[in-house]
Amino acid sequence: MDREELEKYCDELRDVFARPGWQWVIAECESAIKDADNIDNISDEKTLFFRRGEKSMARLIASLPDQVISLEEQLEDEEGNEE
């Protein structure tokens, strides 16, 4: 993506984060992360790998706001270096 696309990406994700439903998504991700930590009900290898993937995706989604902040800071730093 070029700079303009990255800025649009950040702006649009910030709009998503500002919506009330985003807090529900985060709550579901946090719940999924906690549930995936419970190994008592993992009966086989397939379930283990499913849980690992589920936890990985939940962490990715929950970390999106921090990723956007980092990207915006990087874009600002690059902009400051260009001047």
N, C-alpha and C positions, 0 to 999 in steps of 0.2 A: 504494500500500500504506500502511496505517496503521502506527504505531510497533510495535505488537505483531506484525504480519505481518513487518515488517522485521527485528525481533529473531529471530523464528523462522527467517526466511530465512538470516540470518547463522549461527545455531546449526546449522542443517542442513547448510549448506555447510562449516562447520568440521568437522563429522562426516565429510563426504566427503574433505576435505583430510587428515584423520588416518588414513584407510585406506591400507594399503600400495599398493593399485592406483593411487592418485593419483600417486605418483611415476612410474609407468609412463606415465600420461597426459601428465604434464609432459615426460618424456623424448621421447615421440612428437611432442609439439608443438614442442619445441626442434629436433628433427630435421627436421620439416616446414618450420620457419622457415628453417633452413640450406639445405635442398634448394631452397626457393623462391628463394633468392638466386642459385642457379646458373642463369644465362641461356643457357648453352651449348646446352642441349637444348630450348629453346623454338623451335618451328618455325613458329608462326603466332600471329595475334592472339588467337584463341580460347584457346589454351594459356596465353598471357600473362595474360589476364583470369582464367582458372581459377587460375593460380598466385597471382595477387594476392589473390583471394578466400580461397584456402587459407591463405595466410600471415596474412591478416587474422583469420581464425577461430582459427588456432593462437595468435596473439598474445592474442586475447580470452580464450581458455581459460587460457593460461599466466598471465595477469594477474589471474585471479579472486581468488586469495588476497589480493593487494594491494588489490583493490577492496573486499573484505569488511572488511579492516582499516580502510580509509578510512571506510567506511560506519559501522562500529562507533564510530570516533572521533567522527564527526559526531553520532551518536545520543547519545554521552556528553556532548558539548558542549551539545547541545540540552537534555539532562536537567539539566545544571549551570546553564543559563540559566533554567530554569523554577523552580528553587528559590530 
